[in-house]
Amino acid sequence: MNNLADIALAIDRADSVLICGHVLPDGDSLGSMLALGLALEKLGKKVTMGGADRVPAIYGFLPGVDRYVEGAPPAGEYDTFIVLDCSVPERLGKGYQEMLSSGVVVINLDHHAGSKSFGTYRYIDPAAAAVGEIIFDLFNLMKVDISLESAICLYTAIVTDTGSFQYENMQPDTHRRVAELLELGVPAAQINQELYEEKPKAVLDLLGLALGTLSLSPCGRVCWMTVTRKLLNISGAEDEHTEGLVNYARSIRGVQVGILFRETEGGDFKISFRSKGTVDVNRLSAMFGGGGHPRASGCVMSGNLADIQEKIVSAAVLAAGGINN
């Protein structure tokens, strides 16, 4: 693995840059991408930012989001491909994954402990609460003056990936970095309102339906909810509106692992895991081909929902030290 100074030198040599994050982009993936892209443009580089999936409406306020190109990578002559917040190549999505073997310089920046080793240059820091922190440190190393626009994007990256500074991935240096962003003029209260207090009614309609599926293991240590395509259609909600639902399952007293089963458009099931702290759900999801963080992870499975739930819940109960009977 390279150090951050190697990354800075590789970026300095770049001229035409393509930047992307993972499929189903979240606040850290998008915020880090936009912050880096806007900064590199000010350094005189040609920058293209995009991804396989659309930007969730909740992040529509981010500076530079109108520059995001949805779908396959735009045609162009790129010399450098920067991958952010993506633990495995498969999460880049069609088109972008193929860029890894296109002959361009690949720079991989991530903070997932289980990240696969790929890229010409790789910097993985599991201690970072968000990739936004890594980008912040990279800017300081490159002596980049952080604009207010980039600062807003970095704040969003960090606040979303720390659960509004509630997760145990928070470190003292995380607060110090955020303090510097606030000193640059980041309107934290306004951003938090955009993220958490401006939801469409369909989100609450979906929440009501999803709570009706709430199930608790006999031992009381595992709780799960299910969102099918039918529930999405009834509520009028989109896939992006399921973000955060899993936390309701985790919030019950005594529960150690919360799980959300969400049916995708293709008929597969995306499983999200959340842990209160005693269970490493990164290891749990890895048993089913997924990954993530010790307290937040996920995987995708195909097949009959009942069979999938039986396998997942049984494994979660065992990981939580309970008995499923």
SETI-835759 format. One record per residue: residue number from 1; chain; residue in three letters; z, x, y of N, C-alpha, C in turn. Coordinates in steps of 0.02 Angstrom, whole numbers. Last residue first. Layout:
BEGIN
 seq mol type    nzz    nxx    nyy   cazz   caxx   cayy    czz    cxx    cyy
 NUM   A  Ala      Z      X      Y      Z      X      Y      Z      X      Y
...
//
This chain:
BEGIN
 seq mol type    nzz    nxx    nyy   cazz   caxx   cayy    czz    cxx    cyy
 325   A  Asn    934  -1721  -1011    938  -1771  -1065    971  -1834  -1038
 324   A  Asn    928  -1572   -964    883  -1628   -951    884  -1676  -1011
 323   A  Ile   1048  -1479   -883   1028  -1505   -949    988  -1569   -936
 322   A  Gly   1038  -1333   -774   1059  -1401   -794   1035  -1418   -863
 321   A  Gly    998  -1219   -710   1058  -1216   -751   1083  -1284   -773
 320   A  Ala    880  -1216   -646    937  -1236   -605   1002  -1236   -645
 319   A  Ala    792  -1189   -748    802  -1137   -697    864  -1151   -655
 318   A  Leu    799  -1312   -815    822  -1251   -849    837  -1197   -798
 317   A  Val    740  -1392   -717    809  -1405   -739    838  -1344   -772
 316   A  Ala    612  -1336   -715    654  -1334   -655    727  -1345   -673
 315   A  Ala    564  -1366   -842    570  -1296   -822    616  -1289   -762
 314   A  Ser    565  -1506   -833    605  -1472   -884    616  -1399   -866
 313   A  Val    474  -1526   -728    544  -1545   -719    588  -1510   -771
 312   A  Ile    353  -1479   -788    380  -1450   -726    455  -1464   -719
 311   A  Lys    337  -1559   -902    338  -1486   -907    373  -1455   -846
 310   A  Glu    339  -1689   -847    386  -1671   -899    393  -1595   -905
 309   A  Gln    231  -1684   -758    299  -1692   -733    351  -1672   -784
 308   A  Ile    125  -1673   -849    137  -1620   -799    209  -1624   -774
 307   A  Asp    134  -1795   -915    142  -1733   -952    159  -1675   -906
 306   A  Ala    110  -1883   -809    173  -1887   -846    186  -1823   -884
 305   A  Leu    -22  -1847   -769     35  -1838   -725    101  -1837   -762
 304   A  Asn   -134  -1752   -867    -98  -1815   -859    -34  -1804   -819
 303   A  Gly   -224  -1624   -774   -203  -1660   -833   -168  -1725   -817
 302   A  Ser   -191  -1470   -687   -236  -1524   -706   -208  -1559   -768
 301   A  Met   -100  -1402   -549   -110  -1413   -620   -157  -1472   -631
 300   A  Val    -46  -1278   -437    -92  -1334   -448   -103  -1340   -523
 299   A  Cys    105  -1236   -347     53  -1222   -396      9  -1284   -401
 298   A  Gly    226  -1153   -237    186  -1209   -262    136  -1187   -315
 297   A  Ser    379  -1129   -141    320  -1106   -178    280  -1167   -202
 296   A  Ala    523  -1069    -72    468  -1116    -61    406  -1090    -95
 295   A  Arg    613   -971   -102    640  -1037    -86    586  -1090    -73
 294   A  Pro    535   -858   -133    591   -876   -176    618   -946   -163
 293   A  His    361   -907   -107    423   -874    -87    479   -895   -133
 292   A  Gly    223   -900   -212    247   -915   -145    308   -874   -129
 291   A  Gly    132   -978   -349    171   -926   -317    193   -947   -248
 290   A  Gly     59  -1023   -509     66  -1026   -437    105   -968   -409
 289   A  Gly     55  -1034   -647     -3  -1006   -613      0  -1007   -538
 288   A  Phe    174  -1075   -697    119  -1123   -700     59  -1100   -658
 287   A  Met    263   -976   -672    256   -997   -742    196  -1044   -751
 286   A  Ala    268   -974   -535    226   -924   -569    216   -940   -642
 285   A  Ser    363  -1068   -504    293  -1087   -496    246  -1038   -530
 284   A  Leu    477   -988   -536    465  -1052   -569    391  -1072   -564
 283   A  Arg    470   -884   -447    465   -870   -519    449   -934   -557
 282   A  Asn    488   -960   -333    428   -918   -339    416   -902   -413
 281   A  Val    612  -1014   -341    556  -1057   -360    490  -1020   -360
 280   A  Asp    757   -964   -388    697   -931   -363    637   -971   -385
 279   A  Val    903  -1050   -344    846  -1046   -390    787  -1013   -355
 278   A  Thr    994  -1058   -242   1016  -1029   -306    959  -1019   -355
 277   A  Gly    935  -1117   -129    957  -1048   -126    977  -1018   -193
 276   A  Lys    868  -1236   -129    922  -1228    -80    949  -1157    -78
 275   A  Ser    690  -1240   -142    756  -1224   -170    807  -1217   -114
 274   A  Arg    543  -1329   -180    590  -1305   -129    658  -1295   -160
 273   A  Phe    373  -1339   -228    442  -1327   -247    482  -1304   -185
 272   A  Ser    235  -1442   -258    272  -1403   -209    345  -1399   -231
 271   A  Ile     86  -1456   -342    158  -1462   -349    192  -1415   -300
 270   A  Lys    -56  -1551   -350    -25  -1495   -314     51  -1506   -316
 269   A  Phe   -160  -1600   -476    -96  -1612   -444    -69  -1548   -414
 268   A  Asp   -331  -1665   -473   -279  -1618   -495   -213  -1637   -460
 267   A  Gly   -422  -1749   -414   -385  -1774   -472   -335  -1725   -502
 266   A  Gly   -482  -1711   -299   -517  -1696   -360   -481  -1719   -423
 265   A  Glu   -388  -1741   -203   -450  -1781   -205   -488  -1771   -270
 264   A  Thr   -227  -1728   -286   -280  -1706   -241   -341  -1751   -248
 263   A  Glu    -64  -1790   -289   -130  -1794   -319   -183  -1774   -267
 262   A  Arg     84  -1701   -287     34  -1735   -245    -34  -1732   -280
 261   A  Phe    251  -1695   -313    189  -1697   -350    138  -1735   -307
 260   A  Leu    382  -1597   -256    334  -1649   -237    271  -1641   -279
 259   A  Ile    553  -1560   -284    483  -1554   -305    442  -1612   -278
 258   A  Gly    698  -1461   -261    660  -1521   -242    587  -1509   -258
 257   A  Val    840  -1398   -336    767  -1391   -331    736  -1459   -315
 256   A  Gln    972  -1436   -325    955  -1366   -314    880  -1355   -305
 255   A  Val   1075  -1567   -273   1008  -1547   -295    996  -1474   -277
 254   A  Gly   1194  -1594   -210   1196  -1571   -279   1129  -1548   -306
 253   A  Arg   1128  -1715   -102   1186  -1674   -120   1185  -1658   -195
 252   A  Ile    958  -1703    -57   1011  -1740    -90   1067  -1693   -112
 251   A  Ser    852  -1626     -8    910  -1639     36    968  -1676      3
 250   A  Arg    742  -1616    -90    791  -1561    -91    855  -1579    -55
 249   A  Ala    672  -1729    -55    697  -1723   -123    751  -1669   -127
 248   A  Tyr    640  -1697     75    684  -1755     63    712  -1753     -7
 247   A  Asn    552  -1592     62    619  -1577     87    667  -1636     78
 246   A  Val    430  -1645     29    470  -1616    -24    542  -1602     -2
 245   A  Leu    371  -1677    151    400  -1730    110    447  -1703     57
 244   A  Gly    306  -1572    215    377  -1584    229    410  -1637    186
 243   A  Glu    148  -1644    213    187  -1585    231    259  -1604    248
 242   A  Thr     73  -1754    201    124  -1745    149    168  -1684    163
 241   A  His    -27  -1753    292     34  -1789    310     88  -1786    257
 240   A  Glu   -137  -1694    236    -95  -1652    279    -29  -1686    298
 239   A  Asp   -199  -1802    172   -163  -1751    133   -115  -1710    175
 238   A  Glu   -163  -1947    273   -206  -1894    248   -165  -1845    208
 237   A  Ala   -128  -2126    262   -112  -2056    277   -163  -2009    248
 236   A  Gly   -132  -2257    232   -181  -2234    281   -169  -2161    300
 235   A  Ser    -55  -2312    134    -22  -2294    197    -72  -2275    252
 234   A  Ile   -148  -2330     32   -110  -2387     57    -81  -2373    126
 233   A  Asn   -195  -2198     12   -241  -2251     35   -203  -2310     64
 232   A  Leu    -80  -2136    -36   -112  -2112     25   -158  -2165     54
 231   A  Leu    -59  -2208   -152     -9  -2211    -99    -39  -2187    -32
 230   A  Lys   -175  -2169   -223   -163  -2239   -207   -113  -2246   -150
 229   A  Arg   -158  -2036   -246   -211  -2056   -199   -201  -2128   -178
 228   A  Thr     23  -2012   -247    -43  -2020   -279    -95  -2037   -226
 227   A  Val    161  -1921   -241    113  -1952   -195     45  -1953   -229
 226   A  Thr    329  -1918   -294    258  -1917   -313    216  -1953   -260
 225   A  Met    475  -1813   -308    439  -1870   -280    365  -1862   -297
 224   A  Trp    631  -1758   -383    559  -1754   -370    531  -1820   -344
 223   A  Cys    767  -1647   -411    743  -1711   -385    669  -1705   -368
 222   A  Val    895  -1574   -502    823  -1574   -487    803  -1644   -465
 221   A  Arg   1027  -1594   -531   1009  -1531   -497    935  -1528   -477
 220   A  Gly   1074  -1698   -608   1080  -1704   -535   1058  -1642   -496
 219   A  Cys   1059  -1712   -741   1109  -1663   -719   1119  -1664   -644
 218   A  Pro    953  -1804   -749   1021  -1824   -770   1076  -1776   -746
 217   A  Ser    854  -1793   -597    868  -1772   -666    939  -1793   -684
 216   A  Leu    786  -1924   -503    838  -1873   -508    851  -1857   -581
 215   A  Ser    652  -1977   -398    684  -1974   -464    732  -1915   -466
 214   A  Leu    563  -2079   -287    615  -2029   -294    649  -2033   -363
 213   A  Thr    471  -2170   -251    458  -2135   -314    513  -2084   -330
 212   A  Gly    507  -2215   -128    512  -2262   -183    499  -2231   -250
 211   A  Leu    469  -2114    -47    541  -2118    -64    552  -2168   -121
 210   A  Ala    335  -2146    -30    353  -2088    -71    426  -2090    -92
 209   A  Leu    341  -2255     56    314  -2264    -11    335  -2207    -57
 208   A  Gly    397  -2195    170    430  -2252    139    406  -2262     67
 207   A  Leu    300  -2096    197    368  -2076    179    404  -2133    143
 206   A  Leu    192  -2176    236    188  -2138    174    257  -2117    150
 205   A  Asp    243  -2223    357    225  -2271    304    221  -2236    236
 204   A  Leu    256  -2103    424    317  -2140    406    303  -2193    353
 203   A  Val    119  -2073    436    165  -2026    405    228  -2061    381
 202   A  Ala     64  -2177    508     47  -2171    437     93  -2123    401
 201   A  Lys     98  -2153    639    138  -2201    602    125  -2196    527
 200   A  Pro     89  -1976    674     59  -2043    671    102  -2089    627
 199   A  Lys    211  -1880    765    179  -1897    702    146  -1966    706
 198   A  Glu    281  -1792    854    220  -1827    873    180  -1844    811
 197   A  Glu    386  -1709    826    401  -1774    856    339  -1812    879
 196   A  Tyr    352  -1583    775    399  -1625    738    410  -1695    766
 195   A  Leu    255  -1516    854    259  -1505    781    297  -1559    745
 194   A  Glu    276  -1556    985    209  -1563    955    213  -1560    879
 193   A  Gln    409  -1515    998    392  -1587   1003    324  -1599    971
 192   A  Asn    396  -1378    989    435  -1413    938    421  -1488    939
 191   A  Ile    324  -1357   1108    294  -1342   1043    330  -1379    987
 190   A  Gln    420  -1393   1204    356  -1429   1200    322  -1418   1133
 189   A  Ala    519  -1297   1179    535  -1368   1172    471  -1409   1164
 188   A  Ala    451  -1174   1207    476  -1190   1140    488  -1265   1130
 187   A  Pro    332  -1111   1287    369  -1174   1297    395  -1201   1231
 186   A  Val    335   -940   1323    321   -989   1270    363  -1052   1282
 185   A  Gly    353   -834   1411    339   -901   1438    324   -954   1386
 184   A  Leu    398   -715   1371    329   -716   1394    308   -785   1419
 183   A  Glu    520   -746   1321    519   -713   1386    449   -710   1415
 182   A  Leu    482   -793   1196    507   -841   1246    505   -811   1316
 181   A  Leu    451   -671   1137    398   -721   1147    419   -772   1199
 180   A  Glu    577   -614   1132    525   -582   1173    468   -630   1186
 179   A  Ala    637   -702   1042    663   -696   1110    612   -665   1156
 178   A  Val    566   -673    926    557   -739    958    583   -737   1030
 177   A  Arg    618   -546    899    547   -555    913    534   -621    949
 176   A  Arg    751   -580    877    734   -534    931    660   -540    950
 175   A  His    744   -662    765    767   -691    829    749   -646    888
 174   A  Thr    703   -564    675    662   -623    687    680   -654    754
 173   A  Asp    808   -476    670    748   -455    705    699   -512    717
 172   A  Pro    900   -549    590    914   -537    661    852   -517    700
 171   A  Gln    801   -663    489    836   -600    498    852   -591    573
 170   A  Met    764   -794    378    780   -774    446    820   -709    446
 169   A  Asn    757   -839    253    714   -783    268    723   -758    340
 168   A  Glu    831   -952    240    867   -890    233    823   -829    242
 167   A  Tyr    783  -1072    367    779  -1042    301    814   -974    300
 166   A  Gln    788  -1115    499    841  -1138    454    840  -1102    387
 165   A  Phe    690  -1105    598    744  -1054    595    802  -1075    551
 164   A  Ser    600  -1204    562    635  -1208    626    698  -1165    625
 163   A  Gly    558  -1143    441    589  -1209    441    630  -1220    504
 162   A  Thr    490  -1028    453    562  -1020    444    597  -1088    443
 161   A  Asp    362  -1063    477    375  -1031    413    449  -1016    402
 160   A  Thr    371  -1119    607    352  -1162    550    370  -1129    483
 159   A  Val    406  -1011    688    450  -1070    685    434  -1114    625
 158   A  Ile    299   -920    670    367   -903    648    410   -965    641
 157   A  Ala    186   -987    719    185   -956    652    255   -946    627
 156   A  Thr    229  -1018    849    215  -1072    801    215  -1046    730
 155   A  Tyr    235   -889    902    296   -930    898    287   -985    847
 154   A  Leu     99   -856    896    148   -819    856    213   -858    849
 153   A  Cys     45   -947    988     23   -948    919     73   -912    873
 152   A  Ile    109   -907   1105    118   -975   1080     99   -980   1007
 151   A  Ala     57   -777   1116    129   -787   1106    144   -856   1079
 150   A  Ser    -77   -801   1144    -59   -770   1080     14   -779   1064
 149   A  Glu    -57   -858   1273    -91   -894   1220    -74   -866   1151
 148   A  Leu      4   -756   1345     42   -817   1332     10   -857   1275
 147   A  Ser    -34   -597   1266    -47   -651   1314     -3   -711   1297
 146   A  Ile     35   -442   1245     30   -508   1214     22   -561   1268
 145   A  Asp    -48   -296   1254    -10   -341   1297    -19   -412   1269
 144   A  Val    -35   -179   1126    -71   -237   1151    -25   -279   1195
 143   A  Lys     -1    -64   1056     11    -68   1128    -31   -123   1161
 142   A  Met     -3    -63    923    -68    -52    955    -62    -52   1031
 141   A  Leu    130    -96    900    105    -31    878     39    -12    912
 140   A  Asn    131   -226    950    172   -175    982    148   -105    963
 139   A  Phe     44   -287    857     28   -285    929     67   -231    965
 138   A  Leu    120   -272    741     55   -239    746     34   -233    819
 137   A  Asp    227   -357    767    239   -286    761    175   -245    768
 136   A  Phe    153   -479    766    192   -460    825    204   -384    824
 135   A  Ile    107   -480    634     58   -475    689     93   -453    753
 134   A  Ile    229   -496    570    189   -435    557    139   -425    613
 133   A  Glu    265   -622    614    307   -565    631    269   -499    622
 132   A  Gly    165   -701    557    169   -696    629    213   -638    652
 131   A  Val    199   -705    428    147   -656    445    145   -648    521
 130   A  Ala    378   -719    420    312   -748    428    262   -692    442
 129   A  Ala    486   -641    389    493   -714    383    427   -750    388
 128   A  Ala    471   -496    292    450   -532    352    456   -607    342
 127   A  Ala    494   -446    169    552   -455    211    535   -492    275
 126   A  Pro    371   -423    110    409   -483     89    470   -496    132
 125   A  Asp    234   -364    171    305   -356    189    343   -419    170
 124   A  Ile     92   -275    142    129   -332    118    203   -320    133
 123   A  Tyr    -60   -221    181      8   -215    206     45   -279    188
 122   A  Arg   -205   -132    137   -157   -184    119    -89   -170    150
 121   A  Tyr   -378   -106    145   -312    -89    173   -266   -148    158
 120   A  Thr   -467   -165     59   -474    -93     73   -408    -65    101
 119   A  Gly   -402   -282    -62   -420   -261      6   -426   -186     11
 118   A  Phe   -260   -327   -160   -331   -328   -147   -343   -308    -74
 117   A  Ser   -138   -362   -265   -162   -304   -227   -237   -309   -219
 116   A  Lys    -57   -518   -242   -100   -474   -281   -126   -419   -236
 115   A  Ser    112   -555   -201     42   -546   -180      5   -499   -226
 114   A  Gly    242   -596   -218    199   -592   -277    126   -581   -260
 113   A  Ala    300   -603    -91    323   -551   -138    275   -542   -197
 112   A  His    205   -621     54    226   -651     -9    242   -596    -60
 111   A  His    151   -580    172    224   -572    164    249   -606    101
 110   A  Asp      4   -486    227     38   -542    194    114   -528    190
 109   A  Leu   -158   -434    257    -90   -436    285    -54   -497    257
 108   A  Asn   -292   -336    220   -251   -389    192   -180   -384    219
 107   A  Ile   -453   -302    263   -384   -289    283   -342   -349    262
 106   A  Val   -600   -231    207   -555   -288    199   -484   -266    216
 105   A  Val   -759   -190    262   -690   -166    259   -644   -227    257
 104   A  Val   -892   -256    158   -858   -246    222   -788   -217    210
 103   A  Gly   -946   -285     35   -956   -218     61   -923   -205    127
 102   A  Ser   -918   -404    -24   -979   -401     15   -993   -332     44
 101   A  Ser   -808   -445    -93   -853   -399   -127   -919   -390    -90
 100   A  Leu   -745   -531     -8   -707   -473    -32   -752   -422    -66
  99   A  Met   -824   -641     11   -826   -588     62   -791   -525     39
  98   A  Glu   -791   -731    -86   -849   -688    -99   -855   -631    -48
  97   A  Gln   -691   -799    -22   -673   -756    -78   -730   -707    -93
  96   A  Tyr   -766   -874     68   -723   -820     93   -702   -773     37
  95   A  Gly   -833   -954    -29   -868   -921     27   -828   -862     52
  94   A  Lys   -694  -1053    -67   -763  -1035    -80   -796  -1006    -18
  93   A  Gly   -530   -981    -37   -579  -1034    -39   -650  -1008    -47
  92   A  Leu   -419   -903    -41   -463   -896     17   -513   -953     20
  91   A  Arg   -350   -910   -157   -328   -954   -103   -369   -946    -39
  90   A  Glu   -399   -811   -238   -420   -879   -251   -402   -927   -195
  89   A  Pro   -332   -693   -201   -400   -705   -176   -422   -778   -184
  88   A  Val   -162   -725   -152   -211   -712   -205   -280   -729   -179
  87   A  Ser    -91   -741    -33    -62   -700    -86   -110   -683   -142
  86   A  Cys   -118   -736    132   -151   -759     71   -131   -714     13
  85   A  Asp    -97   -701    266    -53   -750    233    -83   -777    169
  84   A  Leu   -263   -654    310   -193   -664    330   -158   -716    287
  83   A  Val   -388   -535    311   -359   -590    273   -285   -595    289
  82   A  Ile   -528   -481    395   -455   -480    396   -428   -544    363
  81   A  Phe   -663   -381    378   -639   -447    358   -563   -444    353
  80   A  Thr   -787   -295    468   -717   -299    447   -698   -371    433
  79   A  Asp   -916   -306    504   -897   -242    474   -826   -244    447
  78   A  Tyr  -1037   -434    491   -968   -415    500   -956   -346    470
  77   A  Glu  -1159   -523    549  -1152   -454    526  -1080   -432    542
  76   A  Gly  -1169   -694    489  -1160   -642    539  -1154   -574    507
  75   A  Ala  -1134   -864    462  -1179   -807    451  -1170   -757    507
  74   A  Pro   -966   -915    437  -1027   -917    476  -1069   -855    462
  73   A  Pro   -901   -960    278   -903   -911    332   -968   -915    371
  72   A  Ala   -888  -1140    254   -908  -1073    232   -908  -1025    291
  71   A  Gly   -761  -1227    346   -812  -1224    294   -827  -1152    274
  70   A  Glu   -737  -1220    523   -719  -1250    458   -777  -1243    409
  69   A  Val   -687  -1107    639   -747  -1133    606   -728  -1156    536
  68   A  Tyr   -598  -1110    790   -593  -1109    717   -655  -1142    686
  67   A  Arg   -597  -1133    922   -641  -1079    899   -643  -1076    822
  66   A  Asp   -500  -1221    948   -569  -1247    953   -620  -1195    929
  65   A  Val   -387  -1146    951   -401  -1182    890   -472  -1211    890
  64   A  Gly   -349  -1081   1067   -402  -1051   1027   -421  -1089    965
  63   A  Pro   -182  -1134   1061   -235  -1103   1099   -286  -1070   1053
  62   A  Leu   -139  -1283    975   -138  -1210    976   -196  -1182   1018
  61   A  Phe   -143  -1419    958   -122  -1394   1024   -128  -1318   1030
  60   A  Gly   -170  -1452    827   -224  -1457    875   -207  -1430    944
  59   A  Tyr    -85  -1458    722    -93  -1393    754   -149  -1393    807
  58   A  Ile    -94  -1586    673    -31  -1566    703    -36  -1500    740
  57   A  Ala   -215  -1596    605   -211  -1620    674   -148  -1597    710
  56   A  Pro   -261  -1450    513   -222  -1511    519   -213  -1531    592
  55   A  Val   -425  -1389    507   -359  -1380    538   -322  -1446    540
  54   A  Arg   -510  -1388    347   -503  -1406    417   -432  -1392    442
  53   A  Asp   -547  -1245    241   -523  -1313    254   -513  -1325    329
  52   A  Ala   -594  -1114    243   -629  -1162    201   -610  -1234    218
  51   A  Gly   -601  -1043    410   -572  -1053    344   -607  -1109    307
  50   A  Gly   -601   -927    552   -617   -988    515   -583   -991    448
  49   A  Met   -663   -834    687   -603   -858    651   -621   -922    615
  48   A  Thr   -737   -686    742   -750   -753    715   -688   -773    674
  47   A  Val   -764   -573    875   -717   -604    828   -741   -674    808
  46   A  Lys   -798   -418    936   -830   -482    920   -790   -514    863
  45   A  Lys   -686   -338   1050   -715   -346    984   -747   -415    976
  44   A  Gly   -613   -314   1165   -685   -305   1166   -720   -312   1099
  43   A  Leu   -485   -349   1171   -497   -278   1161   -572   -263   1156
  42   A  Lys   -493   -483   1174   -476   -450   1238   -484   -375   1233
  41   A  Glu   -514   -504   1039   -568   -518   1086   -555   -483   1153
  40   A  Leu   -389   -476    989   -443   -430    974   -503   -442   1020
  39   A  Ala   -317   -589   1035   -299   -522   1058   -357   -472   1047
  38   A  Leu   -376   -693    964   -378   -693   1037   -363   -624   1066
  37   A  Gly   -345   -652    831   -414   -659    854   -420   -656    930
  36   A  Leu   -204   -657    828   -240   -594    817   -311   -597    845
  35   A  Ala   -181   -794    853   -150   -742    895   -188   -676    889
  34   A  Leu   -254   -853    749   -274   -864    818   -245   -811    864
  33   A  Met   -183   -806    634   -254   -795    642   -276   -800    715
  32   A  Ser    -53   -852    657    -65   -780    651   -139   -764    663
  31   A  Gly    -75   -991    656    -47   -958    715    -60   -884    715
  30   A  Leu   -126  -1013    525   -166  -1026    585   -141   -988    646
  29   A  Ser    -18   -968    443    -87   -945    432   -129   -953    495
  28   A  Asp     90  -1039    497     90   -966    497     19   -939    489
  27   A  Gly     53  -1175    482     67  -1147    548     65  -1072    550
  26   A  Asp    -82  -1180    359    -18  -1202    388     -7  -1166    454
  25   A  Pro   -233  -1234    277   -198  -1191    325   -134  -1221    353
  24   A  Leu   -299  -1248    146   -246  -1292    171   -203  -1255    222
  23   A  Val   -325  -1074    105   -346  -1144    105   -286  -1187    125
  22   A  His   -271   -939    217   -278   -973    152   -304  -1044    160
  21   A  Gly   -370   -863    345   -308   -869    307   -321   -905    243
  20   A  Cys   -479   -742    426   -464   -806    394   -396   -804    361
  19   A  Ile   -596   -663    531   -526   -672    514   -517   -740    480
  18   A  Leu   -714   -538    555   -704   -606    529   -631   -612    507
  17   A  Val   -776   -434    684   -721   -452    639   -723   -525    619
  16   A  Ser   -857   -294    733   -870   -365    722   -823   -389    666
  15   A  Asp   -779   -173    741   -820   -196    796   -831   -272    791
  14   A  Ala   -642    -63    701   -683   -122    689   -722   -141    752
  13   A  Arg   -552     35    732   -621     56    716   -668     -3    708
  12   A  Asp   -436    -38    747   -463     -4    806   -536     17    794
  11   A  Ile   -411    -73    617   -432   -125    664   -464    -94    726
  10   A  Ala   -372     50    567   -430     16    538   -456    -38    585
   9   A  Leu   -258     75    644   -316    120    650   -379     86    623
   8   A  Ala   -174    -28    598   -192    -24    669   -254     19    679
   7   A  Ile   -159      8    465   -192    -55    482   -216    -53    554
   6   A  Asp    -87    125    478   -153    127    446   -194     65    465
   5   A  Ala     30     72    531     -9    118    572    -80    124    544
   4   A  Leu     85      4    426     56    -35    480     14      8    527
   3   A  Asn     32     82    271     81     65    322     46     30    380
   2   A  Asn    -35     22    114    -38     58    176     21     41    221
   1   A  Met      0     42    -60      0      0      0      0     44     62
//
